[in-house]
Each structure stands twice: as structure tokens, then as C-alpha cells.
């Protein structure tokens, strides 16, 4: 009985994934996002669904803040922190799905920061 339910869920899930792929391919930004190293079909579809309408961000910094990957600055008087972390506010799904993008961009020889893993 449980095996039959699992097989039905698996079949339903594959139908939903196929529908998501079909809908995502109709969006012009889908191929652009996929061209980033480390971003595949599923991650590109998730990023597009989390961002929604890109026009609501009138500046790139607002999109970065929405994803929660903007630096958190601690300053008081003349004190400036030496360790800077990301704020982690905003969409956690977008932040987690864009992580391969950050790694992919930082590990390409053409980027300013080249990793040595």
C-alpha cells in the first residue's frame, strides 16, 4: 500500500517538474540565468520564481538585499569591524539557490576572485 502511494507521488512529482520546465522555458531570463556557471534548470526556475517581477527592483542593490547577500556593516564612531558577514534577511530560498552561482562565478579564471580549492 505504501509503495503504491510512493509511486503515485513520484509520478505526480515528475509531472509537476515537467510542467515547471515547460513554463520556465517560456521566460526569456531563464536561458540567461542558466548561462551562469553552477546554475542548472531547476535552480534557474527556482531563482525566477523567487524573484518574481524583476521590475520591482529599481536598483541592483535592492535585489541583492532581497536575497540577503548584502554585507552587514558594524560601525560605531571610529570603530570599523574587520569581519563582514551577509545580512541573511530576505528570501532564504533565493539565497540558498544562488549559492552555486556565487561559487561558480568566484571559481572561474575570468572572475576577479579566483578560488583555489
DSSP file (Angstrom, degrees, kcal/mol; ACC not computed):
  #  RESIDUE AA STRUCTURE BP1 BP2  ACC     N-H-->O    O-->H-N    N-H-->O    O-->H-N    TCO  KAPPA ALPHA  PHI   PSI    X-CA   Y-CA   Z-CA
    1    1 A X     >        0   0    0      0, 0.0     4,-2.0     0, 0.0     5,-0.1   0.000 360.0 360.0 360.0 -49.1    0.0    0.0    0.0
    2    2 A X  H  >  +     0   0    0      1,-0.2     4,-2.4     2,-0.2     5,-0.2   0.850 360.0  54.3 -67.2 -33.5    2.7    2.5    1.0
    3    3 A X  H  > S+     0   0    0      2,-0.2     4,-2.3     1,-0.2    -1,-0.2   0.907 107.2  50.8 -66.1 -40.3    4.8    1.5   -2.0
    4    4 A X  H  > S+     0   0    0      2,-0.2     4,-2.0     1,-0.2    -2,-0.2   0.904 110.6  49.2 -63.1 -41.4    1.8    2.3   -4.3
    5    5 A X  H  X S+     0   0    0     -4,-2.0     4,-2.5     2,-0.2    -2,-0.2   0.909 110.6  50.5 -64.1 -42.1    1.4    5.7   -2.6
    6    6 A X  H  X S+     0   0    0     -4,-2.4     4,-2.4     1,-0.2    -2,-0.2   0.893 109.6  50.4 -63.2 -39.9    5.1    6.5   -3.1
    7    7 A X  H  X S+     0   0    0     -4,-2.3     4,-2.2     2,-0.2    -1,-0.2   0.880 110.4  49.9 -66.1 -37.2    4.9    5.5   -6.7
    8    8 A X  H  X S+     0   0    0     -4,-2.0     4,-2.7     2,-0.2    -2,-0.2   0.920 111.6  48.3 -65.7 -43.4    1.9    7.8   -7.2
    9    9 A X  H  X S+     0   0    0     -4,-2.5     4,-2.7     1,-0.2    -2,-0.2   0.901 111.3  50.8 -61.9 -40.8    3.7   10.7   -5.5
   10   10 A X  H  X S+     0   0    0     -4,-2.4     4,-2.1     2,-0.2    -1,-0.2   0.908 111.7  47.1 -64.1 -41.5    6.8   10.1   -7.6
   11   11 A X  H  X S+     0   0    0     -4,-2.2     4,-1.8     2,-0.2    -2,-0.2   0.915 113.5  48.2 -65.7 -42.9    4.7   10.1  -10.8
   12   12 A X  H  X S+     0   0    0     -4,-2.7     4,-2.3     1,-0.2    -2,-0.2   0.899 110.9  51.6 -64.3 -40.9    2.8   13.3   -9.7
   13   13 A X  H  X S+     0   0    0     -4,-2.7     4,-2.5     1,-0.2    -1,-0.2   0.898 108.2  50.5 -63.8 -41.3    6.1   15.0   -8.9
   14   14 A X  H  X S+     0   0    0     -4,-2.1     4,-2.0     2,-0.2    -1,-0.2   0.863 109.5  51.8 -66.8 -33.8    7.6   14.1  -12.3
   15   15 A X  H  X S+     0   0    0     -4,-1.8     4,-2.0     2,-0.2    -2,-0.2   0.916 111.0  47.7 -65.5 -42.4    4.5   15.6  -13.9
   16   16 A X  H  X S+     0   0    0     -4,-2.3     4,-2.5     2,-0.2    -2,-0.2   0.902 110.6  51.4 -64.4 -41.3    4.9   18.8  -11.9
   17   17 A X  H  X S+     0   0    0     -4,-2.5     4,-2.4     1,-0.2    -1,-0.2   0.899 109.6  50.1 -62.8 -40.4    8.6   19.0  -12.7
   18   18 A X  H  X S+     0   0    0     -4,-2.0     4,-2.1     2,-0.2    -1,-0.2   0.895 111.3  48.8 -64.6 -39.3    7.8   18.7  -16.4
   19   19 A X  H  X S+     0   0    0     -4,-2.0     4,-2.4     2,-0.2    -2,-0.2   0.895 110.7  50.2 -67.2 -40.1    5.2   21.4  -16.2
   20   20 A X  H  X S+     0   0    0     -4,-2.5     4,-2.7     2,-0.2    -2,-0.2   0.917 110.7  50.1 -63.0 -43.5    7.6   23.7  -14.4
   21   21 A X  H  X S+     0   0    0     -4,-2.4     4,-1.9     2,-0.2    -2,-0.2   0.907 110.9  49.4 -61.6 -41.9   10.3   23.1  -17.0
   22   22 A X  H  X S+     0   0    0     -4,-2.1     4,-0.5     1,-0.2    -2,-0.2   0.926 114.3  44.2 -63.2 -45.6    7.8   23.9  -19.8
   23   23 A X  H >< S+     0   0    0     -4,-2.4     3,-0.8     1,-0.2     4,-0.3   0.883 112.0  53.0 -67.6 -38.2    6.7   27.1  -18.1
   24   24 A X  H >< S+     0   0    0     -4,-2.7     3,-1.6     1,-0.2     6,-0.3   0.867 100.8  60.3 -66.9 -35.8   10.2   28.2  -17.3
   25   25 A X  H 3< S+     0   0    0     -4,-1.9    -1,-0.2     1,-0.3    -2,-0.2   0.704  96.7  62.3 -66.8 -17.9   11.4   27.8  -20.9
   26   26 A X  T << S+     0   0    0     -3,-0.8     2,-0.4    -4,-0.5    -1,-0.3   0.639  87.0  86.9 -79.3 -14.4    8.8   30.4  -22.0
   27   27 A X  S X  S-     0   0    0     -3,-1.6     3,-1.1    -4,-0.3     4,-0.5  -0.750  72.6-146.2 -91.5 129.3   10.6   33.1  -19.8
   28   28 A X  T 3> S+     0   0    0     -2,-0.4     4,-0.7     1,-0.3     3,-0.5   0.806  96.1  58.5 -67.4 -29.7   13.4   34.9  -21.6
   29   29 A X  H 3> S+     0   0    0      1,-0.2     4,-2.7     2,-0.2    -1,-0.3   0.660  87.2  80.7 -73.1 -14.4   15.5   35.3  -18.5
   30   30 A X  H <> S+     0   0    0     -3,-1.1     4,-1.9    -6,-0.3    -1,-0.2   0.925  95.0  42.0 -58.3 -49.2   15.6   31.5  -18.0
   31   31 A X  H  > S+     0   0    0     -4,-0.5     4,-1.0    -3,-0.5    -1,-0.2   0.851 113.0  54.8 -68.3 -34.3   18.4   30.9  -20.5
   32   32 A X  H >< S+     0   0    0     -4,-0.7     3,-0.5     2,-0.2     4,-0.3   0.932 110.0  45.4 -64.9 -45.2   20.3   34.0  -19.3
   33   33 A X  H >< S+     0   0    0     -4,-2.7     3,-1.3     1,-0.2    -2,-0.2   0.874 109.5  56.1 -66.6 -36.5   20.3   32.7  -15.7
   34   34 A X  H 3< S+     0   0    0     -4,-1.9     5,-0.3     1,-0.3    -1,-0.2   0.732  94.2  68.5 -67.4 -21.2   21.3   29.2  -16.9
   35   35 A X  T << S+     0   0    0     -4,-1.0     2,-0.3    -3,-0.5    -1,-0.3   0.642  78.4  97.5 -74.1 -12.2   24.3   30.7  -18.6
   36   36 A X  S X  S-     0   0    0     -3,-1.3     3,-1.8    -4,-0.3     2,-0.0  -0.614  90.9-105.1 -74.7 131.6   25.8   31.4  -15.2
   37   37 A X  T 3  S+     0   0    0     -2,-0.3    67,-0.3     1,-0.2    68,-0.2  -0.350 105.6  24.1 -59.5 132.9   28.3   28.7  -14.1
   38   38 A X  T 3  S+     0   0    0      1,-0.2     2,-0.6    66,-0.1    -1,-0.2   0.374  95.7 111.2  95.1  -3.6   26.8   26.4  -11.5
   39   39 A X    <   +     0   0    0     -3,-1.8    -1,-0.2    -5,-0.3     2,-0.1  -0.920  41.1 175.4-110.5 121.4   23.1   27.1  -12.4
   40   40 A X     >  -     0   0    0     -2,-0.6     4,-2.1    -3,-0.1     5,-0.2  -0.271  48.3 -76.9-106.0-164.4   21.0   24.4  -14.0
   41   41 A X  H  > S+     0   0    0      2,-0.2     4,-2.1     1,-0.2     5,-0.2   0.933 125.7  43.9 -64.5 -48.9   17.4   24.0  -15.0
   42   42 A X  H  > S+     0   0    0      1,-0.2     4,-2.1     2,-0.2    -1,-0.2   0.911 115.9  46.5 -67.0 -43.0   15.9   23.5  -11.5
   43   43 A X  H  > S+     0   0    0      2,-0.2     4,-2.6     1,-0.2    -1,-0.2   0.896 111.7  52.1 -67.6 -39.3   17.9   26.2   -9.8
   44   44 A X  H  X S+     0   0    0     -4,-2.1     4,-2.3     1,-0.2    -2,-0.2   0.911 110.4  48.4 -62.3 -42.1   17.2   28.7  -12.6
   45   45 A X  H  X S+     0   0    0     -4,-2.1     4,-2.2     2,-0.2    -1,-0.2   0.891 112.2  49.3 -65.4 -39.0   13.4   28.0  -12.3
   46   46 A X  H  X S+     0   0    0     -4,-2.1     4,-2.2     2,-0.2    -2,-0.2   0.915 110.5  49.9 -66.5 -42.7   13.6   28.5   -8.5
   47   47 A X  H  X S+     0   0    0     -4,-2.6     4,-2.4     1,-0.2     5,-0.2   0.920 111.7  48.5 -61.9 -44.3   15.5   31.8   -8.8
   48   48 A X  H  X S+     0   0    0     -4,-2.3     4,-2.3     1,-0.2    -1,-0.2   0.903 112.5  48.2 -63.4 -41.2   13.0   33.1  -11.3
   49   49 A X  H  < S+     0   0    0     -4,-2.2    -1,-0.2     1,-0.2    -2,-0.2   0.856 113.0  47.9 -70.1 -32.8   10.0   32.1   -9.1
   50   50 A X  H  < S+     0   0    0     -4,-2.2    -2,-0.2     1,-0.2    -1,-0.2   0.884 114.9  44.3 -73.9 -38.5   11.6   33.7   -6.0
   51   51 A X  H  < S+     0   0    0     -4,-2.4     2,-0.3     1,-0.2    -2,-0.2   0.898  84.8 177.8 -73.1 -40.0   12.5   37.0   -7.7
   52   52 A X     <  +     0   0    0     -4,-2.3     2,-0.6    -5,-0.2    -1,-0.2  -0.546  60.4  14.3  73.0-135.5    9.1   37.3   -9.5
   53   53 A X    >   -     0   0    0     -2,-0.3     3,-1.3     1,-0.2     4,-0.1  -0.644  66.1-158.8 -76.5 116.8    8.9   40.5  -11.5
   54   54 A X  G >  S+     0   0    0     -2,-0.6     3,-1.8     1,-0.3    -1,-0.2   0.729  83.5  75.8 -68.3 -22.3   12.4   42.0  -11.8
   55   55 A X  G 3  S+     0   0    0      1,-0.3    -1,-0.3     3,-0.1    -2,-0.0   0.685  79.0  71.6 -65.5 -17.7   10.9   45.4  -12.5
   56   56 A X  G <  S+     0   0    0     -3,-1.3     2,-0.7     1,-0.1    -1,-0.3   0.632  87.0  71.5 -75.7 -10.0   10.1   45.9   -8.8
   57   57 A X    <   -     0   0    0     -3,-1.8    -1,-0.1    -4,-0.1     6,-0.1  -0.899  61.1-178.1-104.3 105.5   13.8   46.3   -8.1
   58   58 A X  S    S+     0   0    0     -2,-0.7     2,-0.3     1,-0.1    -1,-0.1   0.498  71.6  35.3 -84.4  -1.6   14.8   49.7   -9.5
   59   59 A X  S >> S-     0   0    0      1,-0.1     3,-1.4     0, 0.0     4,-1.1  -0.990  79.2-125.1-147.9 142.1   18.5   49.1   -8.4
   60   60 A X  H 3> S+     0   0    0     -2,-0.3     4,-2.2     1,-0.3     3,-0.2   0.823 109.5  63.2 -56.6 -31.8   20.7   46.0   -8.3
   61   61 A X  H 3> S+     0   0    0      1,-0.2     4,-2.3     2,-0.2    -1,-0.3   0.822  98.2  56.0 -63.8 -29.6   21.5   46.7   -4.7
   62   62 A X  H <> S+     0   0    0     -3,-1.4     4,-2.0     2,-0.2    -1,-0.2   0.873 107.4  47.9 -70.7 -36.3   17.8   46.2   -3.8
   63   63 A X  H  X S+     0   0    0     -4,-1.1     4,-1.9     2,-0.2    -2,-0.2   0.901 111.2  51.0 -68.2 -40.5   17.8   42.7   -5.4
   64   64 A X  H  X>S+     0   0    0     -4,-2.2     5,-1.8     1,-0.2     4,-0.9   0.909 111.8  47.4 -61.6 -42.6   21.0   41.9   -3.5
   65   65 A X  H  <5S+     0   0    0     -4,-2.3     3,-0.4     1,-0.2    -1,-0.2   0.876 108.2  55.5 -66.4 -37.4   19.3   43.0   -0.3
   66   66 A X  H  <5S+     0   0    0     -4,-2.0    25,-2.4     1,-0.2    -1,-0.2   0.872 108.8  47.7 -62.6 -36.9   16.2   41.0   -1.1
   67   67 A X  H  <5S-     0   0    0     -4,-1.9    -1,-0.2    23,-0.2    -2,-0.2   0.670 111.1-125.9 -77.2 -16.9   18.4   37.9   -1.5
   68   68 A X  T  <5S+     0   0    0     -4,-0.9    20,-2.0    -3,-0.4    -3,-0.2   0.739  77.7 115.9  80.2  22.8   20.1   38.6    1.8
   69   69 A X      < +     0   0    0     -5,-1.8     2,-0.2    18,-0.2    -4,-0.2   0.191  40.5 115.1-108.7  15.4   23.6   38.5    0.4
   70   70 A X  S    S-     0   0    0     -6,-0.4    17,-2.0    19,-0.1    18,-0.2  -0.581  75.8 -97.9 -82.4 150.2   24.4   42.2    1.1
   71   71 A X  E     -A   86   0A   0     15,-0.2     2,-0.6    -2,-0.2    15,-0.2  -0.393  26.6-135.6 -71.7 142.6   27.2   42.9    3.7
   72   72 A X  E     -A   85   0A   0     13,-3.6    13,-0.6    -2,-0.1     2,-0.5  -0.875  22.3-153.2 -97.1 121.6   26.3   43.7    7.2
   73   73 A X        -     0   0    0     -2,-0.6     2,-0.6    11,-0.1    11,-0.1  -0.837  10.6-166.0-105.3 128.0   28.3   46.7    8.4
   74   74 A X        +     0   0    0     -2,-0.5     7,-2.0     9,-0.1     2,-0.4  -0.943  24.9 153.3-111.1 111.3   29.1   47.3   12.1
   75   75 A X  E     +B   80   0B   0     -2,-0.6     2,-0.3     5,-0.2     5,-0.2  -0.997  15.3 171.5-138.2 142.3   30.5   50.8   12.7
   76   76 A X  E >   -B   79   0B   0      3,-1.7     3,-2.3    -2,-0.4     2,-0.4  -0.854  66.1 -47.9-151.6 112.3   30.4   52.9   15.8
   77   77 A X  T 3  S-     0   0    0     -2,-0.3    -1,-0.0     1,-0.3     0, 0.0  -0.476 126.4 -16.1  63.5-120.2   32.4   56.2   15.9
   78   78 A X  T 3  S+     0   0    0     -2,-0.4     2,-0.3    -3,-0.1    -1,-0.3   0.521 113.1 107.8 -92.8  -7.3   35.9   55.4   14.7
   79   79 A X  E <   -B   76   0B   0     -3,-2.3    -3,-1.7     1,-0.0     2,-0.4  -0.558  44.3-179.0 -76.0 130.2   35.4   51.6   15.1
   80   80 A X  E     -B   75   0B   0     -2,-0.3    -5,-0.2    -5,-0.2    -2,-0.0  -0.995  27.2-122.6-128.6 126.3   35.1   49.7   11.9
   81   81 A X        -     0   0    0     -7,-2.0    -7,-0.1    -2,-0.4     3,-0.0  -0.333  10.9-156.6 -67.4 145.9   34.6   45.9   12.0
   82   82 A X  S    S+     0   0    0      1,-0.1     2,-0.6    -2,-0.0    -1,-0.1   0.696  78.9  66.9 -94.3 -23.0   37.1   43.8   10.2
   83   83 A X        -     0   0    0     -9,-0.1     2,-0.5     2,-0.0    -9,-0.1  -0.890  67.6-170.0-103.3 118.7   34.8   40.8    9.8
   84   84 A X        -     0   0    0     -2,-0.6     2,-0.3   -11,-0.1   -11,-0.1  -0.932   4.9-176.2-113.5 127.1   31.9   41.4    7.5
   85   85 A X  E     -A   72   0A   0    -13,-0.6   -13,-3.6    -2,-0.5     2,-0.2  -0.729  31.9 -98.1-114.0 164.8   29.0   38.9    7.2
   86   86 A X  E     -A   71   0A   0     -2,-0.3   -15,-0.2   -15,-0.2   -17,-0.1  -0.502  28.9-126.4 -79.3 156.5   26.0   38.8    5.0
   87   87 A X        -     0   0    0    -17,-2.0   -18,-0.2    -2,-0.2    -1,-0.1   0.807  22.1-151.7 -75.8 -29.6   22.7   40.1    6.5
   88   88 A X        +     0   0    0    -20,-2.0     2,-0.2     1,-0.2   -19,-0.1   0.711  49.1 133.4  61.8  22.6   20.7   36.9    5.7
   89   89 A X        +     0   0    0    -19,-0.1    -1,-0.2   -24,-0.1     2,-0.2  -0.583  47.3  31.6 -91.6 165.6   17.5   39.0    5.5
   90   90 A X  S    S+     0   0    0     -2,-0.2     2,-0.6    -3,-0.1   -23,-0.2  -0.599 111.1   4.2  91.5-151.6   15.1   38.5    2.7
   91   91 A X     >  -     0   0    0    -25,-2.4     4,-1.9    -2,-0.2     5,-0.1  -0.595  50.6-169.8 -79.7 113.5   14.4   35.3    0.8
   92   92 A X  H  > S+     0   0    0     -2,-0.6     4,-2.6     2,-0.2     5,-0.2   0.859  88.5  55.5 -71.2 -33.8   16.2   32.3    2.2
   93   93 A X  H  > S+     0   0    0      2,-0.2     4,-2.5     1,-0.2     5,-0.2   0.925 109.2  46.6 -62.7 -43.5   15.3   30.1   -0.8
   94   94 A X  H  > S+     0   0    0      2,-0.2     4,-1.7     1,-0.2    -2,-0.2   0.908 113.0  49.7 -64.7 -41.1   16.8   32.7   -3.2
   95   95 A X  H  X S+     0   0    0     -4,-1.9     4,-0.5     1,-0.2    -2,-0.2   0.925 114.2  44.3 -63.7 -44.6   19.9   33.0   -1.1
   96   96 A X  H >< S+     0   0    0     -4,-2.6     3,-0.6     1,-0.2     4,-0.4   0.877 114.9  47.7 -70.2 -37.6   20.4   29.2   -0.9
   97   97 A X  H 3< S+     0   0    0     -4,-2.5     3,-0.3     1,-0.2     4,-0.3   0.759 109.7  53.3 -75.7 -23.7   19.7   28.6   -4.6
   98   98 A X  H 3X S+     0   0    0     -4,-1.7     4,-1.9    -5,-0.2     3,-0.3   0.553  84.9  89.0 -87.2  -5.7   22.0   31.4   -5.7
   99   99 A X  H <X S+     0   0    0     -3,-0.6     4,-2.4    -4,-0.5     5,-0.2   0.905  84.6  51.8 -58.7 -44.5   24.9   29.9   -3.6
  100  100 A X  H  > S+     0   0    0     -4,-0.4     4,-3.0    -3,-0.3    -1,-0.2   0.857 107.8  55.4 -60.0 -31.0   26.2   27.7   -6.5
  101  101 A X  H  > S+     0   0    0     -4,-0.3     4,-2.6    -3,-0.3     5,-0.2   0.928 107.5  47.4 -64.3 -45.6   26.1   30.8   -8.6
  102  102 A X  H  X S+     0   0    0     -4,-1.9     4,-1.9     1,-0.2    -2,-0.2   0.913 115.8  44.9 -62.9 -42.6   28.4   32.7   -6.2
  103  103 A X  H  X S+     0   0    0     -4,-2.4     4,-1.0     2,-0.2    -2,-0.2   0.912 113.1  50.9 -66.8 -41.9   30.7   29.7   -6.1
  104  104 A X  H  < S+     0   0    0     -4,-3.0     3,-0.3   -67,-0.3    -2,-0.2   0.894 112.2  46.0 -64.2 -40.1   30.6   29.3   -9.8
  105  105 A X  H >< S+     0   0    0     -4,-2.6     3,-0.8     1,-0.2    -1,-0.2   0.868 112.7  49.6 -70.3 -36.2   31.5   32.9  -10.5
  106  106 A X  H 3< S+     0   0    0     -4,-1.9     9,-1.4    -5,-0.2    -1,-0.2   0.651 109.3  53.5 -79.2 -12.1   34.3   33.0   -8.0
  107  107 A X  T 3< S+     0   0    0     -4,-1.0     2,-0.4    -3,-0.3    -1,-0.2   0.319  84.5  98.2-105.2   8.2   35.9   29.8   -9.4
  108  108 A X  S X  S-     0   0    0     -3,-0.8     3,-1.8     5,-0.3     5,-0.0  -0.799  75.2-131.2 -95.2 138.9   36.2   30.9  -13.0
  109  109 A X  T 3  S+     0   0    0     -2,-0.4    -1,-0.1     1,-0.3     5,-0.1   0.758 104.8  60.5 -59.3 -24.3   39.5   32.2  -14.1
  110  110 A X  T 3  S+     0   0    0      3,-0.0    -1,-0.3    -5,-0.0     2,-0.1   0.642  88.1  90.8 -80.4 -11.9   37.9   35.2  -15.8
  111  111 A X  S <  S-     0   0    0     -3,-1.8    -5,-0.1    -6,-0.2    -6,-0.0  -0.380  85.6-118.2 -80.8 163.1   36.4   36.5  -12.5
  112  112 A X  S    S+     0   0    0      1,-0.1     2,-0.6    -2,-0.1    -1,-0.1   0.868 104.8  50.7 -67.7 -36.0   38.2   38.9  -10.2
  113  113 A X  S    S-     0   0    0     -8,-0.2     2,-0.5    -5,-0.0    -5,-0.3  -0.912  73.1-169.6-106.8 120.5   38.3   36.4   -7.4
  114  114 A X        -     0   0    0     -2,-0.6    -7,-0.2    -7,-0.1     2,-0.1  -0.941  13.9-140.8-114.3 122.4   39.6   33.0   -8.3
  115  115 A X        -     0   0    0     -9,-1.4     2,-0.2    -2,-0.5   -12,-0.0  -0.437   4.4-153.0 -83.0 156.5   39.3   30.2   -5.8
  116  116 A X              0   0    0     -2,-0.1    -1,-0.1     1,-0.1    -9,-0.0  -0.552 360.0 360.0-125.9  64.6   41.9   27.7   -5.1
  117  117 A X              0   0    0     -2,-0.2    -1,-0.1   -10,-0.0   -10,-0.0   0.472 360.0 360.0 -81.4 360.0   40.0   24.6   -3.9
